Amino acid sequence: MNGKRISLSLAVGFGLILMTALTFGRVTQCAFLNFDDDLYVSENPHLNAGLTPEGIRWAFEADLVRKSPNADYWQPVTFLSRMLDVSIFGMNPRGHHLTNLLIHILNVLLLFILVRQMTGSYWRSFFTAAFFAVHPLQTETVAWVTARKDVLSVFWGLISVGAYLRYVRKRSAIRMGFLIFTFAMGLMSKPMLVTLPALLLILDVWPLRRMNADRSILRSFFERVSEKWPLFLLSLLMLPVPFIGQSGALTYSSPFRIAAQVGLIYAGYFGKVFWPAGLGIYGPSPELPLVWWQCLAGWVFLSAGSVAALTGMKRRPYFFAGWFWWIIALIPMIGLWVPADRFMYFPGIGIFLLTVWGVSDRLTGRRRTRIMLPVLGMAAIAVFALTSFLQVPYWRDNLSVFERAIRVNPRNYIAQNNLGNELACRDEYEKAAGYFLRAIGIKPDNAETYNNLGVMKMKQEKWDEALSYFARSISLNPGFARAHYNAAEVLSKSGNISGAEEEYRMAIRIDPDYVTAYYGLGVLLGRSGRSLPAAECFSRAIELRPGFAEAYAGLGVSLATLGRYEEAISNYGKAIRLKPDYPQAYYNMGVALALSGRSADAEKYFRDALRLNPGYEKARAYLDKIKTGQAGAE
């Protein structure tokens, strides 16, 4: 009998893995997006070296001990997982997407195992896990590298539920300690898990049935709460964390607006579970005026469902558990101005539970519907899986994801702006300008769009127009480090050294870890003859990004100017090892060797510079000097 159960469990597990992999497998073909992926992953200087002591330290400090533009809030475990990805896959997006998918598959299996352990029902547990596995609302979570925090926090959340089940069977300090550890790991992946202790209370009602009916309900409730006091304490300590060091990633509505439309928000999410149409990457549009009857209808929906769940708690405990799991798990996200599909990743489990158990209870025992139950269930899974499968290509790259987002919501100014940015990167300037102007028309005070317009004008070498856009961006957001940096670049190119230096330093003041700002300032200082402070800037850039070949080359130039040729040669060598096709580094190495009296060694590097760039006349001229014995004259 046990052998059959094990075989059945393995077959069900394999089926869940297969359907999830087939549904979302194409996410490994998706690229990094220019929406958060660049800021937190692909262009995050703290991730470039992979899992290192310096990176680990940053992960635990970012937006807790010190503000960082490369972290939206404190989530050290998520960043450690990203660093591990970089150590294994580098900055190949396929590997980062694969990790998201694998964690999602683990979550599916964990959900099946946990629900089966708690309820004893194989097939209801299977359908619950299957809906969670392939539902279209999961596409954003699985297909967007930035959503690693969602899949990872839920992974630790489900491990915590498993740890709680072990603790319930046999209480001990060790088991409680493990539960606290797993819960802490979940909170450090994403703070949205703060509601987990309350969700464990829901599980105590059903399916664990730990609320003792023979005693006072109130007394039983307080007993269940008191045993979880370490978990509630952790949640309480974590509540302010998303706001510490916040750099604007979280945007909350006003308390009045939240109160007015909370029912409407819940109704909208509930509806998307059963009719997942019009899905796309989340993005804000200006808040529309509140419509009183819509807000009232939302509150009626929320109140009616809650009353039904409470009054039917004895007859339909699964409805109570599923409904309030959904309500409570979604609370941390309810005040956010911008709704997102991934916010339903954890709360949606409650809807799947109440739906599967509710439909099964209504139809079980009827002769005509005995066959219909699995058929209906499999048909629903097939529809959801196909819809998700067709959603994945929308996440392939910047062009596809933002075109889709605009079709879903034309007032999504972030999508308009980012699509314009992508088109500008492809040198389609006229089309890009149209999207930028539409974004400004929707949101006139969005500093990001003006900055991107300025970058586009820089690419077109329209310096005055670029500078005017950067000035407008800075006037809207004086703390926008990138706009200051871009303004510095334009001022540097136009010969305004003092203005450029001021803007570089402002960018660094706002963001002390701004690698390219240190590099740009180093170049500027070096050109103006201030080699020692230039060397300090290049050294800081290298400290932040150890693989920055150009910074090593810049440091070499500064050291050579100071007469420290051996140190310069060492840094040129590092630049060449990091970037073997870097002709300027070969040329500079040749100059440093020649000036230090090693003309024979220098000749090889000048030839390498010419091999990489046959038109490199300075290298050819220096090679001629070596042949005529004049190389050490400079």
Phi and psi in degrees as a GROMACS rama.xvg file:
@    title "Ramachandran Plot"
@    xaxis  label "Phi"
@    yaxis  label "Psi"
@TYPE xy
-63.06  -36.7528  ASN-2
-61.8695  -41.0215  GLY-3
-65.0321  -40.5623  LYS-4
-63.5059  -42.3037  ARG-5
-64.1623  -42.869  ILE-6
-62.4158  -41.6948  SER-7
-64.5552  -43.1613  LEU-8
-61.8693  -42.6951  SER-9
-64.128  -41.183  LEU-10
-64.3779  -43.8445  ALA-11
-63.9738  -44.0525  VAL-12
-61.2308  -43.9421  GLY-13
-63.1584  -40.4252  PHE-14
-62.0898  -41.4244  GLY-15
-65.3717  -41.7332  LEU-16
-62.2075  -46.017  ILE-17
-63.689  -46.7133  LEU-18
-67.1137  -34.5361  MET-19
-69.5207  -44.1044  THR-20
-64.5239  -40.7414  ALA-21
-67.5805  -36.4015  LEU-22
-69.8659  -46.2  THR-23
-112.796  6.45583  PHE-24
-57.3208  -29.2925  GLY-25
-73.4157  -4.41554  ARG-26
-63.713  -22.3942  VAL-27
-70.0488  -9.56847  THR-28
-94.0176  -0.101968  GLN-29
-84.8244  153.026  CYS-30
-95.1439  171.952  ALA-31
-68.3538  146.126  PHE-32
-99.0718  158.066  LEU-33
-88.2217  25.1517  ASN-34
-127.298  96.7154  PHE-35
75.3782  -39.1218  ASP-36
-57.0048  -40.6537  ASP-37
-67.7544  -44.3305  ASP-38
-67.8847  -43.0564  LEU-39
-97.3749  -16.8886  TYR-40
-130.465  -76.5861  VAL-41
-64.4722  -29.6266  SER-42
-118.05  22.6645  GLU-43
-84.4837  110.398  ASN-44
-62.8669  -20.9747  PRO-45
-80.181  -9.82666  HIS-46
-101.728  -13.9391  LEU-47
-57.5142  -35.0228  ASN-48
-90.8767  2.46368  ALA-49
79.6678  -147.979  GLY-50
-84.0799  100.589  LEU-51
-129.805  160.889  THR-52
-55.7026  -39.1858  PRO-53
-66.0913  -41.5059  GLU-54
-65.6376  -41.4108  GLY-55
-61.8611  -42.2729  ILE-56
-61.9632  -44.3997  ARG-57
-61.1852  -42.7338  TRP-58
-56.8712  -38.3676  ALA-59
-83.7493  -17.1596  PHE-60
-96.2861  -30.1262  GLU-61
-59.7348  123.261  ALA-62
62.4683  18.706  ASP-63
-123.951  -58.0603  LEU-64
-85.6506  -37.8828  VAL-65
-143.833  149.179  ARG-66
-70.9703  139.041  LYS-67
-140.508  130.187  SER-68
-71.5385  -10.6335  PRO-69
-95.0946  12.3196  ASN-70
-139.454  131.613  ALA-71
-84.2563  -23.0248  ASP-72
-170.598  176.173  TYR-73
-68.3989  118.407  TRP-74
-152.957  62.1496  GLN-75
-59.7665  -37.5788  PRO-76
-65.7965  -38.629  VAL-77
-62.5357  -44.1593  THR-78
-68.4076  -33.6182  PHE-79
-63.8692  -38.1259  LEU-80
-65.8905  -36.6866  SER-81
-66.2227  -41.0496  ARG-82
-63.2879  -38.7748  MET-83
-63.0233  -40.3839  LEU-84
-57.7646  -45.9828  ASP-85
-63.5863  -39.3141  VAL-86
-62.0908  -33.5762  SER-87
-90.5314  -48.1255  ILE-88
-107.134  -7.05362  PHE-89
68.8198  -145.546  GLY-90
-101.924  32.4766  MET-91
-80.6669  115.698  ASN-92
-61.8626  -23.9234  PRO-93
-58.1581  -42.8847  ARG-94
-66.849  -39.7864  GLY-95
-66.5924  -39.7708  HIS-96
-67.3411  -38.4615  HIS-97
-61.0386  -41.0554  LEU-98
-62.0971  -44.6875  THR-99
-54.7065  -46.0081  ASN-100
-64.5331  -43.8364  LEU-101
-63.755  -40.3306  LEU-102
-65.5771  -38.7453  ILE-103
-61.5985  -42.0536  HIS-104
-62.4603  -42.4495  ILE-105
-59.9139  -40.5578  LEU-106
-62.6593  -39.7446  ASN-107
-61.1809  -47.6924  VAL-108
-64.5142  -42.4622  LEU-109
-61.1797  -42.2239  LEU-110
-62.6543  -44.1683  LEU-111
-59.6204  -48.5111  PHE-112
-62.3433  -44.6164  ILE-113
-67.8759  -44.9868  LEU-114
-65.0356  -38.9751  VAL-115
-66.0758  -41.2645  ARG-116
-62.6359  -38.6966  GLN-117
-78.8594  -31.8688  MET-118
-108.538  -24.6268  THR-119
79.3514  2.49702  GLY-120
-101.387  116.636  SER-121
-66.6757  -55.0101  TYR-122
-76.7294  -34.4093  TRP-123
-66.1253  -37.909  ARG-124
-65.1022  -39.0919  SER-125
-62.0513  -47.5562  PHE-126
-66.7522  -36.2829  PHE-127
-60.7783  -48.107  THR-128
-66.5477  -36.273  ALA-129
-67.6302  -42.0491  ALA-130
-62.3075  -42.7121  PHE-131
-61.4539  -36.1965  PHE-132
-67.0658  -44.3506  ALA-133
-117.194  3.34248  VAL-134
-61.5655  139.644  HIS-135
-57.8184  -27.0545  PRO-136
-63.0952  -18.5221  LEU-137
-81.1428  -11.7342  GLN-138
-58.8178  -45.908  THR-139
-59.7287  -41.0466  GLU-140
-66.0455  -41.5782  THR-141
-82.038  -36.5161  VAL-142
-90.6101  -7.79343  ALA-143
-110.98  118.628  TRP-144
-57.1221  -36.9888  VAL-145
-57.9144  -27.8808  THR-146
-79.6475  12.4715  ALA-147
-52.6033  -38.2703  ARG-148
-60.1176  -31.0652  LYS-149
-72.9707  -51.2063  ASP-150
-65.5695  -36.0842  VAL-151
-72.2799  -42.004  LEU-152
-64.9544  -37.7995  SER-153
-69.1307  -35.4836  VAL-154
-56.4572  -50.3096  PHE-155
-69.4586  -30.8171  TRP-156
-63.3241  -43.4975  GLY-157
-70.2658  -36.1799  LEU-158
-61.072  -37.54  ILE-159
-64.7504  -39.8058  SER-160
-61.3778  -42.7741  VAL-161
-62.0123  -40.9503  GLY-162
-64.0106  -36.0001  ALA-163
-67.1032  -38.9997  TYR-164
-61.898  -40.5683  LEU-165
-64.4996  -41.0517  ARG-166
-65.307  -38.0909  TYR-167
-64.5538  -38.8811  VAL-168
-67.7068  -38.3251  ARG-169
-151.714  103.682  LYS-170
-70.4645  136.339  ARG-171
-160.936  157.464  SER-172
-64.5433  -35.3746  ALA-173
-64.5153  -44.8759  ILE-174
-67.2973  -37.8844  ARG-175
-65.8497  -38.5663  MET-176
-61.0159  -42.0257  GLY-177
-66.0959  -39.0964  PHE-178
-61.6722  -43.7054  LEU-179
-62.1889  -41.8985  ILE-180
-61.119  -49.0951  PHE-181
-65.7714  -37.0133  THR-182
-65.0767  -41.9118  PHE-183
-62.5809  -39.4996  ALA-184
-62.962  -39.2869  MET-185
-64.9155  -44.0504  GLY-186
-63.2566  -34.6624  LEU-187
-81.2673  -4.0618  MET-188
-90.5225  -42.7876  SER-189
-163.724  127.438  LYS-190
-65.464  -8.8475  PRO-191
-58.6876  -14.2449  MET-192
-78.5758  5.40722  LEU-193
-58.9068  -22.1606  VAL-194
-82.7788  -1.93844  THR-195
-56.3948  -42.9851  LEU-196
-57.4812  -38.658  PRO-197
-67.9167  -34.5307  ALA-198
-68.0663  -33.4722  LEU-199
-66.1425  -32.7423  LEU-200
-64.0303  -38.727  LEU-201
-61.1809  -43.7466  ILE-202
-64.9182  -28.9751  LEU-203
-61.6954  -32.2083  ASP-204
-73.692  -51.8223  VAL-205
-154.266  134.572  TRP-206
-96.4146  2.17606  PRO-207
-75.4689  -23.3059  LEU-208
51.3934  52.3349  ARG-209
-96.9107  -1.84227  ARG-210
-82.3425  107.13  MET-211
-68.9515  114.287  ASN-212
-71.4054  -20.7657  ALA-213
-77.7088  -17.9579  ASP-214
-105.093  177.539  ARG-215
-62.5448  131.644  SER-216
-57.0146  -41.4374  ILE-217
-64.0529  -43.0428  LEU-218
-64.6152  -42.8144  ARG-219
-62.8028  -39.5009  SER-220
-61.7144  -46.7259  PHE-221
-67.0014  -30.6851  PHE-222
-64.6454  -42.8983  GLU-223
-67.8757  -35.8681  ARG-224
-68.2103  -45.456  VAL-225
-63.2992  -33.9517  SER-226
-69.9247  -16.8911  GLU-227
-104.096  15.2277  LYS-228
-57.4519  -35.6809  TRP-229
-63.2281  -33.7656  PRO-230
-70.808  -43.3205  LEU-231
-63.5011  -35.9193  PHE-232
-64.488  -43.1381  LEU-233
-60.4671  -43.3839  LEU-234
-60.3656  -43.4693  SER-235
-62.4251  -42.493  LEU-236
-66.1168  -28.9965  LEU-237
-83.8491  -17.7645  MET-238
-53.6028  -44.7782  LEU-239
-79.7906  -9.95277  PRO-240
-58.9178  -42.2976  VAL-241
-60.8421  -18.0817  PRO-242
-96.0144  -12.1649  PHE-243
-75.5776  128.457  ILE-244
66.3452  17.5576  GLY-245
-60.6637  131.938  GLN-246
-109.927  19.4642  SER-247
103.821  2.19338  GLY-248
-69.837  -33.9414  ALA-249
-95.304  130.63  LEU-250
-126.533  117.828  THR-251
-107.693  143.746  TYR-252
-73.0182  167.375  SER-253
-68.7254  150.844  SER-254
-55.1729  -38.2703  PRO-255
-64.4631  -43.8737  PHE-256
-66.1112  -39.5074  ARG-257
-60.2566  -48.1377  ILE-258
-61.5232  -39.3384  ALA-259
-69.0361  -39.7784  ALA-260
-110.956  11.6413  GLN-261
-59.4734  -41.8847  VAL-262
-64.1799  -37.827  GLY-263
-64.6901  -39.7176  LEU-264
-63.8184  -46.7969  ILE-265
-61.788  -42.1022  TYR-266
-62.3868  -39.1375  ALA-267
-63.4201  -44.8494  GLY-268
-64.9047  -41.9259  TYR-269
-60.7467  -43.7479  PHE-270
-63.1576  -35.2584  GLY-271
-67.795  -24.2478  LYS-272
-64.7869  -41.0929  VAL-273
-95.5821  -17.5298  PHE-274
-139.372  77.2036  TRP-275
-80.235  68.0208  PRO-276
-106.205  158.083  ALA-277
65.5427  38.0539  GLY-278
-87.8591  147.765  LEU-279
-172.654  174.325  GLY-280
-60.7182  141.63  ILE-281
-68.1494  156.639  TYR-282
-177.172  143.29  GLY-283
-78.6719  150.937  PRO-284
-130.29  154.162  SER-285
-52.3794  138.319  PRO-286
-63.3686  129.687  GLU-287
-84.5969  158.135  LEU-288
-61.2099  144.548  PRO-289
-69.9426  137.587  LEU-290
-105.678  116.213  VAL-291
-60.4674  -39.9103  TRP-292
-70.7478  -31.038  TRP-293
-67.9621  -43.6041  GLN-294
-61.8066  -41.8725  CYS-295
-63.5494  -43.0986  LEU-296
-61.9826  -39.1742  ALA-297
-63.0217  -42.9958  GLY-298
-66.5985  -36.5012  TRP-299
-62.3817  -44.8853  VAL-300
-59.2461  -49.3677  PHE-301
-64.5484  -42.3011  LEU-302
-68.483  -42.9721  SER-303
-62.7532  -43.6789  ALA-304
-63.7981  -40.7579  GLY-305
-68.0516  -40.96  SER-306
-63.712  -43.8233  VAL-307
-62.1537  -39.702  ALA-308
-66.4746  -39.6977  ALA-309
-72.2836  -45.4543  LEU-310
-71.9424  -25.3808  THR-311
-101.102  19.701  GLY-312
-60.5118  -35.6705  MET-313
-78.0327  -41.3281  LYS-314
-80.0725  -36.1386  ARG-315
-131.761  69.0326  ARG-316
-63.5011  -27.1146  PRO-317
-64.3488  -33.2357  TYR-318
-68.1822  -43.1804  PHE-319
-58.8277  -49.243  PHE-320
-65.6815  -46.5534  ALA-321
-65.3591  -43.6594  GLY-322
-63.6683  -49.2379  TRP-323
-78.5605  -22.8499  PHE-324
-59.1329  -48.7409  TRP-325
-61.9448  -47.773  TRP-326
-59.8748  -49.0435  ILE-327
-73.1577  -42.8845  ILE-328
-64.642  -26.4597  ALA-329
-85.985  -12.0713  LEU-330
-53.9252  -44.8842  ILE-331
-59.5809  -22.7425  PRO-332
-98.5444  -8.59377  MET-333
-69.7914  -25.9201  ILE-334
-84.9873  -8.23468  GLY-335
-68.6815  137.172  LEU-336
-63.9886  -35.839  TRP-337
-106.389  113.832  VAL-338
-71.7766  149.816  PRO-339
-143.306  146.615  ALA-340
-59.438  -38.639  ASP-341
-67.3505  -17.1428  ARG-342
-66.0153  -16.1849  PHE-343
-93.1587  2.22862  MET-344
-57.8836  -49.2103  TYR-345
-86.5412  -48.355  PHE-346
-59.6617  -32.3433  PRO-347
-61.1631  -21.8752  GLY-348
-55.3807  -38.7869  ILE-349
-62.157  -42.362  GLY-350
-64.6936  -41.5243  ILE-351
-63.8954  -39.4904  PHE-352
-62.6178  -51.5158  LEU-353
-67.7697  -30.3678  LEU-354
-70.6352  -49.1132  THR-355
-62.3855  -48.9924  VAL-356
-69.6612  -36.0488  TRP-357
-65.4362  -48.491  GLY-358
-64.6833  -42.7785  VAL-359
-61.1786  -44.3079  SER-360
-65.0858  -34.7607  ASP-361
-70.6029  -32.2696  ARG-362
-105.95  -21.1327  LEU-363
-63.7389  139.234  THR-364
96.1105  -15.1867  GLY-365
-90.5938  127.098  ARG-366
-59.1969  -39.7858  ARG-367
-72.622  -24.9076  ARG-368
-101.267  -0.919645  THR-369
-60.3158  -40.3083  ARG-370
-80.2488  -29.9719  ILE-371
-65.0989  -33.3113  MET-372
-55.4755  -58.2423  LEU-373
-65.1899  -32.828  PRO-374
-65.4163  -46.6643  VAL-375
-62.1791  -42.4693  LEU-376
-61.6505  -47.1772  GLY-377
-66.8787  -34.606  MET-378
-64.9263  -42.9451  ALA-379
-63.5795  -41.696  ALA-380
-61.556  -42.7352  ILE-381
-62.4812  -42.9537  ALA-382
-64.1341  -46.325  VAL-383
-62.943  -44.5613  PHE-384
-63.1837  -42.994  ALA-385
-64.3408  -42.5206  LEU-386
-61.4034  -43.9277  THR-387
-65.0145  -42.2449  SER-388
-57.6005  -39.9002  PHE-389
-76.5223  -19.1882  LEU-390
-76.7649  -31.6601  GLN-391
-56.0097  -43.8176  VAL-392
-59.7393  -23.1963  PRO-393
-64.216  -18.5634  TYR-394
-99.5029  11.6729  TRP-395
-62.5922  -44.1227  ARG-396
-157.572  -179.058  ASP-397
-58.8997  -41.5026  ASN-398
-62.3625  -50.0107  LEU-399
-69.8261  -39.4377  SER-400
-69.8913  -37.4926  VAL-401
-85.3322  -28.2363  PHE-402
-63.0572  -41.5721  GLU-403
-63.747  -45.0919  ARG-404
-60.404  -37.8603  ALA-405
-71.4612  -36.3838  ILE-406
-64.2354  -38.6494  ARG-407
-70.2443  -41.7863  VAL-408
-145.62  93.5496  ASN-409
-60.3209  -18.395  PRO-410
-91.7955  11.1877  ARG-411
-77.8865  92.8221  ASN-412
-70.3854  -25.6883  TYR-413
-65.1294  -43.5026  ILE-414
-64.8487  -41.8448  ALA-415
-59.5509  -45.6923  GLN-416
-64.5234  -46.2021  ASN-417
-71.5318  -31.8869  ASN-418
-67.697  -40.1939  LEU-419
-59.7212  -41.3764  GLY-420
-62.3087  -42.6526  ASN-421
-64.3954  -42.9602  GLU-422
-65.6442  -36.3431  LEU-423
-64.0683  -38.508  ALA-424
-64.0708  -25.7894  CYS-425
-92.2942  9.39068  ARG-426
65.2633  21.8244  ASP-427
-95.1629  72.1151  GLU-428
-67.8274  -37.5154  TYR-429
-65.991  -45.4282  GLU-430
-64.1004  -42.0665  LYS-431
-60.5585  -43.1093  ALA-432
-59.7853  -37.1048  ALA-433
-61.7388  -43.3199  GLY-434
-70.0571  -39.0011  TYR-435
-60.5716  -43.9503  PHE-436
-67.9551  -35.0681  LEU-437
-66.0301  -39.4396  ARG-438
-61.5248  -41.8591  ALA-439
-67.2625  -36.8923  ILE-440
-61.8393  -35.4721  GLY-441
-78.786  -40.839  ILE-442
-135.85  85.0483  LYS-443
-65.091  -19.8204  PRO-444
-102.638  24.2356  ASP-445
-88.9251  103.759  ASN-446
-61.9177  -32.3163  ALA-447
-58.7818  -42.5431  GLU-448
-66.4558  -43.0261  THR-449
-62.0853  -39.0519  TYR-450
-61.8841  -44.7199  ASN-451
-65.4542  -36.5043  ASN-452
-60.8441  -41.4503  LEU-453
-62.7138  -41.8904  GLY-454
-61.5169  -41.5149  VAL-455
-62.1203  -42.2117  MET-456
-66.5904  -32.6019  LYS-457
-60.8243  -45.3921  MET-458
-60.74  -30.4765  LYS-459
-87.3041  0.955047  GLN-460
60.6807  33.7069  GLU-461
-99.7245  79.7516  LYS-462
-65.3166  -42.6867  TRP-463
-64.4405  -43.7144  ASP-464
-63.4078  -42.3161  GLU-465
-59.2662  -46.2154  ALA-466
-63.9394  -36.1197  LEU-467
-66.7669  -36.785  SER-468
-69.0388  -39.5823  TYR-469
-65.0979  -38.6073  PHE-470
-63.0044  -39.9719  ALA-471
-65.4445  -41.7829  ARG-472
-61.1659  -43.9054  SER-473
-67.3829  -35.6864  ILE-474
-65.7865  -31.6768  SER-475
-78.7484  -33.1298  LEU-476
-143.667  88.209  ASN-477
-60.6613  -19.912  PRO-478
-93.7828  18.3646  GLY-479
-88.5635  95.8392  PHE-480
-60.4776  -40.0008  ALA-481
-64.1216  -36.7869  ARG-482
-66.229  -39.8464  ALA-483
-62.7443  -42.8427  HIS-484
-62.4595  -45.6155  TYR-485
-64.6389  -39.0534  ASN-486
-61.1809  -40.0092  ALA-487
-61.54  -40.4112  ALA-488
-61.439  -43.5346  GLU-489
-66.2038  -46.1009  VAL-490
-62.1638  -37.1603  LEU-491
-63.7732  -43.8553  SER-492
-66.6569  -30.1817  LYS-493
-89.5715  3.86005  SER-494
87.1269  5.92422  GLY-495
-87.1664  82.1269  ASN-496
-64.2436  -46.9984  ILE-497
-65.3601  -40.6392  SER-498
-65.2793  -41.3177  GLY-499
-64.3026  -43.7876  ALA-500
-61.0605  -41.2177  GLU-501
-61.406  -42.1667  GLU-502
-70.8315  -39.8577  GLU-503
-58.7887  -46.4146  TYR-504
-66.7727  -33.5628  ARG-505
-65.6335  -42.5773  MET-506
-60.4961  -41.0137  ALA-507
-70.2507  -36.0584  ILE-508
-62.9042  -40.4667  ARG-509
-71.3106  -42.8741  ILE-510
-127.856  94.3187  ASP-511
-63.2238  -11.0446  PRO-512
-107.96  22.4635  ASP-513
-79.5435  94.6855  TYR-514
-58.8348  -52.7852  VAL-515
-68.0161  -24.5434  THR-516
-69.164  -40.5057  ALA-517
-62.3911  -43.1782  TYR-518
-63.2118  -47.5482  TYR-519
-60.5939  -42.3786  GLY-520
-64.6241  -38.4949  LEU-521
-60.9083  -44.406  GLY-522
-61.1685  -45.3979  VAL-523
-61.2889  -46.3539  LEU-524
-66.327  -38.7748  LEU-525
-63.0134  -42.338  GLY-526
-67.3765  -26.9976  ARG-527
-92.5917  12.6583  SER-528
85.635  9.45841  GLY-529
-102.431  75.8478  ARG-530
-67.2495  -38.987  SER-531
-65.716  -51.0748  LEU-532
-64.6262  -29.2008  PRO-533
-63.4422  -43.4029  ALA-534
-61.4574  -37.7742  ALA-535
-63.7461  -40.1584  GLU-536
-64.8349  -45.3097  CYS-537
-63.182  -38.7085  PHE-538
-63.6613  -39.9239  SER-539
-66.1369  -39.2745  ARG-540
-62.2411  -40.6563  ALA-541
-67.0108  -39.3729  ILE-542
-59.1411  -39.5181  GLU-543
-79.4445  -32.5552  LEU-544
-135.287  89.1625  ARG-545
-60.4036  -19.3324  PRO-546
-97.2466  21.4593  GLY-547
-88.2988  91.675  PHE-548
-60.6488  -43.5205  ALA-549
-62.4009  -33.7492  GLU-550
-68.8131  -38.4612  ALA-551
-61.676  -42.3107  TYR-552
-64.2626  -42.4094  ALA-553
-62.7346  -41.2227  GLY-554
-63.3114  -38.6242  LEU-555
-60.682  -43.7583  GLY-556
-61.4713  -44.7962  VAL-557
-62.3436  -42.7808  SER-558
-68.6119  -38.2302  LEU-559
-63.8796  -39.6097  ALA-560
-62.0152  -32.6736  THR-561
-82.9146  0.642562  LEU-562
83.98  9.83903  GLY-563
-97.0732  70.8344  ARG-564
-65.9137  -39.7437  TYR-565
-63.4673  -41.6849  GLU-566
-65.6484  -38.546  GLU-567
-62.8105  -45.032  ALA-568
-60.3264  -40.921  ILE-569
-60.7555  -42.8609  SER-570
-71.5224  -35.8625  ASN-571
-62.6802  -39.5189  TYR-572
-61.061  -40.4888  GLY-573
-65.5052  -40.2733  LYS-574
-62.0348  -41.5633  ALA-575
-68.3682  -39.3265  ILE-576
-64.402  -37.6169  ARG-577
-75.0711  -31.3279  LEU-578
-140.219  82.8781  LYS-579
-63.7043  -16.8456  PRO-580
-103.482  40.2584  ASP-581
-110.055  86.2876  TYR-582
-59.913  -35.8569  PRO-583
-64.7869  -34.7081  GLN-584
-66.8203  -39.6104  ALA-585
-63.0475  -43.1364  TYR-586
-61.4807  -48.5195  TYR-587
-62.5908  -37.7738  ASN-588
-61.2844  -43.5768  MET-589
-60.241  -43.4576  GLY-590
-61.9735  -46.7845  VAL-591
-62.9424  -40.7505  ALA-592
-65.7137  -41.7942  LEU-593
-63.9226  -43.2179  ALA-594
-69.177  -22.7766  LEU-595
-93.9082  11.1987  SER-596
88.5694  13.118  GLY-597
-111.939  65.4121  ARG-598
-64.117  -36.025  SER-599
-62.581  -42.2822  ALA-600
-68.4371  -36.4404  ASP-601
-63.2645  -36.479  ALA-602
-56.284  -41.0539  GLU-603
-59.5785  -42.3198  LYS-604
-71.1037  -34.481  TYR-605
-66.4799  -38.2432  PHE-606
-65.8787  -38.917  ARG-607
-63.5322  -39.8151  ASP-608
-61.7124  -40.5084  ALA-609
-72.1027  -32.8122  LEU-610
-62.2317  -41.3063  ARG-611
-76.2986  -32.2805  LEU-612
-140.415  89.1915  ASN-613
-58.3687  -20.9137  PRO-614
-92.5255  14.7913  GLY-615
-80.6562  87.2484  TYR-616
-66.9349  -33.8959  GLU-617
-62.8275  -39.5283  LYS-618
-66.7434  -39.8236  ALA-619
-64.0231  -41.107  ARG-620
-65.2006  -39.9233  ALA-621
-69.6627  -33.8142  TYR-622
-63.4467  -39.4388  LEU-623
-64.5729  -37.1071  ASP-624
-63.1971  -37.914  LYS-625
-63.3729  -41.3273  ILE-626
-66.0995  -31.5934  LYS-627
-94.3943  2.43612  THR-628
76.5698  20.3235  GLY-629
-106.833  8.06934  GLN-630
-65.4307  -31.9417  ALA-631
-88.3126  8.8266  GLY-632
-74.3521  -25.9878  ALA-633
